[in-house]
Amino acid sequence: MGQIGAMVADASGVGLRYGKRLVDSIPEERFARMSSPGGQLITANHPAFNMGHLTLYPSRVLEMLGVEATPALPPTHYSGLFSKDAVCVDDDQGHKYPGKLELMEVFYRTYEVALAALRASDDAQLLAPNPVDTPLKNVCPTLGSLLAFYMIGHVTSHLGQLSTWRRMEGMPSA
């Protein structure tokens, strides 16, 4: 076991705890709804979309670490609903997206598995070149920097969207 993965896991835990504070007080009936301050529908990603999208990344982390990803796989239909190319829609009937309890169970389960794998990872493995050939490779040249982005930057970016949604809903800060 190395130190880099443990540091990434520690920092990731901060965001995951923040996510819990953001989500806990959101009513189930608003979880998959666009915000509508003053009756004006705002097309910002709602909590269900943000949290569902984030469930897709822990299995990527495990795959890149060479760890069995099965415990961190979200349900198969999540990829179509929550991919980076999916469009978030207002679910006024509550039929398109999974409910808050399901989404949050999947979110916490998948991230806990990824955090454990990071803590067990070897520094040499995380210092290896980033294996993903995308423009992100230029900013995250090592596997460790890519996984840090997935587990920290990516998560907190979407939690920022969720925080903004809360404020549009008139909710207090978390």
C-alpha positions in Angstrom: 0.0 0.0 0.0 1.1 3.5 -0.9 0.5 7.0 0.3 -0.9 8.6 -2.8 -4.1 6.6 -3.0 -4.7 7.2 0.7 -4.3 10.9 0.2 -6.7 10.9 -2.8 -9.2 8.8 -0.7 -8.9 11.2 2.3 -9.6 14.3 0.1 -12.4 12.5 -1.7 -14.1 11.7 1.6 -14.5 15.5 2.2 -16.6 15.8 -0.9 -18.6 12.7 -0.2 -19.5 14.0 3.3 -20.4 17.4 1.7 -22.7 15.5 -0.8 -24.5 13.9 2.1 -25.2 17.2 3.7 -26.4 18.6 0.4 -28.7 15.7 -0.3 -30.1 14.7 3.1 -32.6 17.6 3.4 -33.8 17.5 -0.2 -37.4 16.2 -0.3 -37.9 13.1 -2.4 -40.6 14.8 -4.5 -38.1 17.5 -5.6 -35.1 15.2 -6.2 -35.6 14.8 -9.9 -37.2 18.2 -10.6 -35.7 21.2 -12.3 -35.7 24.3 -10.0 -38.4 26.8 -10.7 -37.8 29.9 -8.6 -40.7 32.3 -9.1 -42.4 29.8 -11.4 -39.6 30.0 -14.0 -38.2 26.6 -14.9 -34.4 26.6 -14.8 -32.7 23.9 -16.8 -29.9 23.3 -14.3 -29.2 19.6 -13.6 -31.3 18.4 -10.7 -30.1 16.3 -7.8 -31.1 13.0 -9.3 -29.1 13.7 -12.4 -26.0 14.9 -10.7 -25.9 12.1 -8.2 -26.8 9.5 -10.8 -24.0 10.8 -13.1 -21.5 10.5 -10.3 -22.3 6.8 -9.7 -20.8 6.0 -13.1 -17.2 6.9 -12.1 -16.2 4.6 -9.2 -16.2 1.5 -11.5 -13.9 3.4 -13.9 -11.5 4.0 -11.0 -11.6 0.3 -10.1 -11.0 -0.8 -13.7 -8.0 1.6 -14.1 -6.6 0.2 -10.8 -7.1 -3.4 -12.1 -9.6 -4.2 -9.4 -12.7 -6.2 -9.9 -15.4 -3.5 -10.6 -18.5 -5.6 -10.0 -19.1 -4.3 -6.4 -19.1 -0.7 -7.7 -21.1 -1.2 -10.8 -24.3 0.9 -10.9 -27.4 -0.7 -12.4 -27.0 -1.1 -16.2 -29.7 1.4 -17.1 -27.8 4.2 -15.3 -25.3 4.6 -18.1 -28.1 5.7 -20.5 -29.8 8.0 -18.0 -26.7 9.6 -16.6 -23.8 9.5 -19.1 -21.9 12.7 -20.0 -24.0 12.8 -23.2 -27.4 12.3 -21.5 -29.7 15.3 -21.2 -31.2 16.1 -17.7 -35.0 16.5 -17.9 -37.6 17.6 -15.4 -39.2 14.4 -14.1 -42.5 15.8 -13.0 -44.2 12.4 -13.0 -41.4 10.7 -11.1 -41.0 7.9 -13.7 -37.7 8.6 -15.6 -35.1 8.6 -12.8 -34.6 6.3 -9.9 -35.7 7.6 -6.5 -33.5 9.4 -4.0 -33.0 6.4 -1.7 -31.9 4.1 -4.6 -29.6 6.7 -6.1 -28.0 7.5 -2.8 -27.5 3.9 -1.9 -25.8 3.3 -5.2 -23.7 6.5 -4.9 -22.4 5.6 -1.4 -21.8 1.9 -2.1 -19.8 2.6 -5.3 -17.7 5.3 -3.8 -16.9 3.3 -0.7 -15.6 0.4 -2.9 -13.5 2.9 -4.9 -12.1 4.6 -1.8 -11.0 1.2 -0.4 -9.3 0.3 -3.6 -7.4 3.7 -3.7 -6.2 3.1 -0.1 -4.9 -0.3 -1.1 -3.2 0.9 -4.3 0.5 1.1 -4.8 2.3 4.5 -5.4 4.1 3.1 -8.4 0.9 2.2 -10.0 -0.6 5.7 -9.5 2.6 7.3 -10.8 2.2 5.4 -14.1 1.1 7.4 -17.2 -2.6 8.2 -17.6 -3.9 5.4 -19.8 -6.9 7.4 -21.1 -6.2 9.1 -24.5 -8.3 12.3 -24.2 -7.5 16.0 -23.8 -7.6 15.4 -20.1 -4.4 13.5 -20.4 -2.6 16.8 -20.9 -3.7 18.0 -17.5 -3.7 14.7 -15.7 -0.6 13.0 -17.0 -0.5 10.2 -14.4 -3.1 7.6 -13.4 -3.1 9.0 -9.9 -3.9 12.5 -11.1 -6.7 11.2 -13.3 -8.2 9.2 -10.5 -7.8 12.3 -8.1 -9.8 14.3 -10.7 -12.5 11.6 -10.9 -12.8 11.2 -7.2 -12.4 14.8 -6.1 -12.6 17.5 -8.9 -15.4 15.8 -10.8 -17.4 15.0 -7.7 -17.1 18.5 -6.3 -17.9 20.1 -9.6 -21.3 18.3 -9.7 -21.9 19.0 -6.0 -21.4 22.7 -6.8 -24.3 22.3 -9.3 -26.3 20.7 -6.6 -25.5 23.5 -4.2 -26.7 26.0 -6.8 -29.9 24.0 -7.4 -30.6 24.1 -3.6 -30.2 27.9 -3.5 -32.6 28.3 -6.5 -35.0 26.1 -4.5 -34.7 28.5 -1.5 -32.9 26.0 0.6 -30.2 27.0 3.0 -26.5 26.2 2.6 -25.4 22.8 3.7 
